Amino acid sequence: MAANESARTRSTRLTDVSPTVAVIVVIFTVDDGELKVLLISRSAEPSRGLWSLPGGILAHDESLDEAASHKLRDETGVTDVYLEQLYTFHNLDDQRSVAVAYFALVDSRQAQLAHRRTWRPAWFPIAGLPRLAFDNNGVIDYALQRLRAKLDYSNVAYSLLPPYFTLSQLQRVHEAILFRPLDKRNFRKRMLSLGIIEPTGRTATEGAHRPAQLYAFRERRPVIF
């Protein structure tokens, strides 16, 4: 009898300390030559008045991927974009909690931010973030490192660009993510040699310059090269 009571006690204690699971999404875009992230103005405690990444407690009837996709759609109105599970963080809010982070890449011209009087969303340049709640700076830094690494071996930039784009536009996206200028000749040579983009036969005029060739990604889905 005592053994059974001890087992029940241990079970109860384990249940009592089970962590709360949340899903948060780092949503990046490139706008006006800057890499930006979507943040939400918190309208309730904890950390009321601060900004934080979009997220929420995982529902019992929802998978992690479903929760991340729903949050992305609710905040930006888009779903068919690059979305990847990033990392599982522990105790971001100084409580016993687990936050499963995702990161997504969105073309700002397609995104339609939610219109709300409270919990307002807004884009912020990575180089000028406001004070953030829940150690979200660390989550954003981790996502940025992952994104930069992926530029070296995948076509993830497709999700930040329209279907047709110039090589200059593609280069500006890479430069915004890397925070540094790239040699134009070397960049174009590498992009064309990878076989992930192709000319469309169309042109577009950029400013006072002569028409530039428009390109498209061969695959608008994740491809590793």
N, C-alpha and C positions, 0 to 999 in steps of 0.2 A: 504493500500500500504506500509506504513512504517513498519507494522507488518511483511509483507511478506519479505521486504528487510532485516529486523532484523533477521528473521529466516534463510534467505540465508547466511547472514553474519556469523551467528553462525555455520551453516553447513560448510561453507568454512573454518572457523577457525579450526573446528574439523578435517577436511580433511588435513589441512596443518600440524597439529601436530600429525597425526596418526603415531604410531611408526613403524619402520622398523623391520620386523621379520626375524631372522636368526635361523638356526639349527646348533648346534655344537654337536660333538660326542666325548666322552671320551672313547678311545679304550685301554683296558688293556690287557696285556699278562703276563705270567710268563716265564722267560728265565734265565737259569743259576742260578736258585734259587732266582731270584729277580723279584719283581713286577715292570713292566714297563708300560709306557704310550706312545702312539704315538703322536708326535708333528710335526708341519709343520713350516719350515723356511720361514718367510714372505719375499716376494720379492718386495713388494710395500707398499706404505703408506696406512693407518697409521701403525706405529710401524714397519717399514721396518727394517729387520735385526734381529728382535726378533723372538722367537718361540711362536706358539699358537696352540690351539686345532684345529683339522680339522673341517671345517664348511663353511657355505655360506648363502647368502640371500635366503629365501624361494621363489621358483618360483610360479607364480600365478596358474599354472596347476598341482601343486604337493602337496600332503598331507604331514604333518609333518613326519609320519612314512616312507613314500616313500622317502622323502629327506634324512632322517637318513640312511636308507638302501642303497641308492645310494652312499652316502658319504663313508659309510663303505666299499662298494664294490670297489669304485674308489681308495681308499687308500690301501686296503689290499688284494683285489681280492677274498674275501670270503663274503658269505651272510648267510649261514645256521648256524648262531651262536647266542649266547644269546645277545639280544638287547632290552633295556627297556628305556622308557621315564623317565627322572630323575627329572627335575625341570625346571621352567621358571624363568630366571634371567633377571633383569632390569638394564639398564645403565652400562653394563660391559665395554663399550668403552667410557664412559663419554659423550655420546650423547643419544638422545631419541631413544632407541632401546630395543627390546625384544629378548632374545636368549633362545630358547627352547633346553635344553640339554638332550642328551641321553647318556647311557653308554653301551659299548659292551665288551664282553670277547672273546678273540681270541687265538687259539693255534698258537704260533709263528712258529711252524714247517709247518703250512699250509699257513700262511700269505705270500703273495708276494707283498712287498711294491712297490708302483708306482715309476718308474724310470723317473725323470724329472730333467732338469738342473736348473729350478726355482721352488719355492714352494716345496722344497724337504722334504719328510717325513723321520723320524728317531725315533727309540725307545729310551726312556730315563728312567733310574731307578727313581722311585718315590723319593728315598732318595737322588738323585742328579740332580734335575731339573735345567735347565738353567733359565735365566731371561725370564719371560713370558709376553706376551701382554694381554691386556684386562682383567686384574684380573682373568686370567685363573687358578691361584693357588687355588682360592676359589672354582671354579667349580670342580677341581680335588679332593680337600679335601672332598667336598660334595659327589662325586661319590664313593670315597674310603670308607666313612662312610656307604653308602648304601650297597656296596659290602660286607663289613665286617659283617653287620647285616644279610644279606641274607645267609651267611654261616651257621648261627644258625638254619635256618628253611627251607632251600631249597637246591636243588642239583646243583646250578649254576656252581659249579666247573667243571662240565662235559665239558663246552665249552673251558676250558683251558688245557684239556688233550686229548691224542689220544684215539681211540676207546678201546684199551686194555692198561692197566696200572697196576703197582704194588701198594700196599698200601703205600709203601715208597714214590713213586712219588705223590700220592694223598696227603700225609701228607706234603710234601715239598711245594705243591701248597698252602695249607692252611697256613703254616708257613710264606710263602712269603707275603701273603695278610695281615696276622695279625701282621707281624713284630716281631714275638716271637716264640721260640721253643715250641713244644707240647710233652707231654708225649706219647711215642710210644704205650705203652700198652693200655692206656685209649683211645687214638685216634682210634686205630684199633677196640677196643671193641664197641665204639660208632658208627663208620661207619658201621660195620657189623650189629649192632642191628637196624639201621634205615631202612634196607631193600631197600636201593636205589642202591646198587651195588651187583653184584653177581660174583662168581668165573666162569672162562671160561673153566677151565680144561687145560689151557695152562700155560707154564712157560717161564721165561726170566732170563738171567744171568746178574746181575749187578756187574760189577767189578770182584773182586776175590771171591765174596760171592757165596754161593750155589744158584741154580736156585730159583727164587721167583715166587709165584703164580700170575697169571695175572687176573685182574678183569675187569668188564665192568659195566657202569651204566645201570640199567634196562630201563631207559628212557633217551634219549638224547634230551630232551626238558624240559622246566621248570616244576619242581614238588615241591610242598610245603608239608612238613611233620610236 
